[in-house]
Amino acid sequence: MTDAAFLDLRPQARIVARLAADLPDVRLADPTPCPGYRVGGLLAHLAGLATAFRDAARKDLGPTTDTAPDADSVPGLPADWREQLPRVLAEMAVAWRDPAAWTGMTRAGGVELPGGVAGAVAADELVIHGWDLARATGRPYDPDPAALHASYAFLRASAEEDGAGRGEIFGPVVPVPDDAPLLDRAVGLSGRDPRWTPPPTP
């Protein structure tokens, strides 16, 4: 699987933090394009993955880097999530500013992987879950171009190497035209339909 060269994750982390910043509590139960998650669960997942990839960058391996990335393992959204989420997103992005984070081996989600691959996964998580959050809440989304390119490259390599099933991490690739915007192509490779919209309110 392709790993990323050094990438500044701070712009994309700030974009995700802004998407979450002004969400009213009433939106936390809304559905998202991410299977198994409502908005509140997605925010909890983002906080957990930001913590895990912060520690993976630091090579601070332990419980935070050993938790499997599935909905059942995500704790509930903490009461202070509005303060916690932007903080851990910023900490994660700063940790990946260290060139040493991109070298050697590390661990995330209980999986041993090269630092460059872990950095690519971190970029992908921020880009795709940022899209999930924006689409679920009906807001425009313009991801950081460098992070988007890294996400697309990672997802394309994953699809080419692992085929349509790709285990439990991604769903089957959703076909998207070759001339579609890069974000739509990345979303399709992640197993989501770029045309997804929230179901109508009863």
C-alpha positions in Angstrom: 0.0 0.0 0.0 1.3 3.4 -0.9 2.6 5.6 1.9 2.6 9.4 2.0 5.5 11.7 1.9 5.6 14.3 4.7 2.3 16.1 4.8 1.1 19.0 6.9 -2.2 17.8 8.4 -3.0 21.1 10.2 -5.1 22.7 7.5 -7.4 19.6 7.2 -7.6 19.2 10.9 -8.7 22.8 11.2 -11.4 22.3 8.5 -12.8 19.3 10.5 -12.7 21.2 13.7 -14.7 24.1 12.1 -17.3 21.7 10.8 -17.9 20.4 14.3 -17.6 23.8 16.1 -21.1 25.1 15.8 -23.2 21.9 15.7 -26.2 22.2 17.9 -26.9 19.2 20.1 -30.2 18.5 18.2 -28.0 17.4 15.2 -26.1 14.7 17.1 -28.7 12.1 16.3 -28.8 12.8 12.6 -27.7 10.0 10.2 -24.4 10.2 8.3 -23.0 8.5 5.2 -20.6 6.6 7.4 -22.1 3.2 8.1 -23.0 2.6 11.8 -22.6 6.2 12.9 -24.9 9.0 13.7 -23.4 12.5 13.9 -22.6 12.1 17.7 -21.0 8.8 17.1 -19.0 10.2 14.2 -17.7 13.0 16.4 -16.7 10.5 19.1 -14.9 8.4 16.4 -13.1 11.5 15.2 -11.9 12.2 18.7 -10.8 8.7 19.2 -8.9 8.4 15.9 -7.3 11.8 16.4 -6.0 10.6 19.8 -4.8 7.3 18.3 -3.0 8.9 15.3 -1.5 11.5 17.6 0.0 8.7 19.7 1.0 6.7 16.6 2.9 9.7 15.3 4.7 10.0 18.6 5.3 6.2 18.7 3.6 6.3 22.1 2.0 2.9 21.7 -0.5 1.5 24.1 -4.3 1.3 24.6 -5.0 4.3 22.3 -3.3 2.8 19.4 -4.5 -0.8 20.0 -8.3 -0.2 19.7 -9.9 -1.7 16.6 -11.6 1.0 14.4 -15.2 -0.2 14.6 -18.3 1.4 15.9 -18.7 -1.0 18.9 -15.3 0.0 20.3 -16.0 3.8 20.2 -16.9 5.3 23.6 -19.8 7.7 23.9 -19.4 11.3 23.0 -18.0 13.1 26.1 -19.8 16.0 27.6 -16.8 18.3 26.9 -16.5 17.2 23.2 -16.6 20.8 22.0 -13.4 21.5 23.8 -11.8 18.0 23.4 -12.3 17.4 19.7 -10.5 20.5 18.4 -7.7 20.0 21.0 -7.0 16.4 20.0 -7.3 17.2 16.3 -4.7 20.0 16.7 -2.4 17.7 18.8 -2.6 15.0 16.1 -1.7 17.5 13.4 1.2 18.9 15.3 2.5 15.4 16.1 2.7 14.6 12.4 4.8 17.8 11.8 7.7 15.8 13.3 9.6 14.1 10.4 10.3 11.2 12.6 6.6 10.4 12.7 6.8 9.4 9.0 9.7 7.0 9.5 10.0 3.6 11.1 7.1 1.5 12.3 4.1 2.4 14.4 0.7 1.1 15.3 -2.9 2.3 14.9 -6.1 0.4 15.3 -4.1 -2.5 16.6 -2.3 -2.8 13.3 1.5 -2.5 12.8 2.3 -0.3 9.8 5.1 2.0 8.5 4.9 5.6 9.7 4.3 6.9 6.1 1.3 4.6 5.7 -0.1 5.7 9.1 0.3 9.3 8.0 -1.6 8.5 4.8 -4.4 6.8 6.8 -4.6 9.8 9.1 -5.0 12.2 6.1 -7.7 9.9 4.7 -9.6 9.7 7.9 -9.7 13.5 8.2 -10.8 14.0 4.6 -13.4 11.3 4.4 -14.9 11.8 7.8 -14.9 15.6 7.2 -17.0 14.8 4.1 -19.3 12.6 6.2 -19.8 15.3 8.7 -20.4 18.1 6.1 -22.8 15.9 4.1 -24.7 14.8 7.2 -25.2 18.4 8.3 -25.8 20.0 4.9 -22.8 22.2 4.7 -20.3 22.9 2.0 -17.0 21.1 2.2 -13.7 22.1 0.6 -11.0 19.8 2.0 -7.3 20.8 2.0 -6.0 19.9 -1.5 -2.8 18.2 -0.2 -4.7 16.0 2.2 -7.3 15.2 -0.5 -4.6 14.1 -2.9 -3.0 11.9 -0.2 -6.4 10.4 0.7 -7.2 9.6 -2.9 -3.8 8.0 -3.5 -4.2 5.9 -0.4 -7.7 4.8 -1.3 -6.8 4.0 -4.9 -3.9 1.9 -3.7 -6.1 0.1 -1.2 -8.7 -0.7 -3.9 -6.1 -1.9 -6.3 -4.4 -4.2 -3.8 -7.4 -5.5 -1.8 -10.1 -5.7 -4.4 -13.8 -4.9 -4.0 -14.3 -6.5 -0.5 -11.4 -4.9 1.3 -12.3 -6.5 4.6 -14.1 -4.5 7.3 -12.4 -1.2 6.9 -13.9 0.0 3.6 -17.1 -1.0 1.8 -17.1 -2.0 -1.8 -16.0 0.7 -4.2 -18.8 2.9 -5.5 -18.2 3.5 -9.2 -17.7 7.2 -10.0 -16.9 8.7 -13.4 -13.3 9.2 -14.2 -13.9 12.9 -14.9 -15.7 13.5 -11.6 -14.2 15.8 -9.0 -11.3 14.3 -7.1 -13.3 14.4 -3.8 -16.2 12.4 -5.4 -13.7 9.8 -6.6 -12.1 9.5 -3.2 -15.5 9.2 -1.6 -16.4 6.4 -4.0 -13.2 4.6 -3.3 -14.0 4.8 0.4 -17.2 2.8 -0.2 -19.6 5.8 0.0 -21.9 7.2 -2.6 -20.9 10.8 -3.4 -24.6 11.5 -4.1 -25.7 10.6 -0.5 -28.0 13.1 1.1 -29.8 12.8 4.5 -33.1 11.0 4.4 -36.2 13.3 4.5 -37.4 14.1 8.0 -40.7 12.3 8.7 
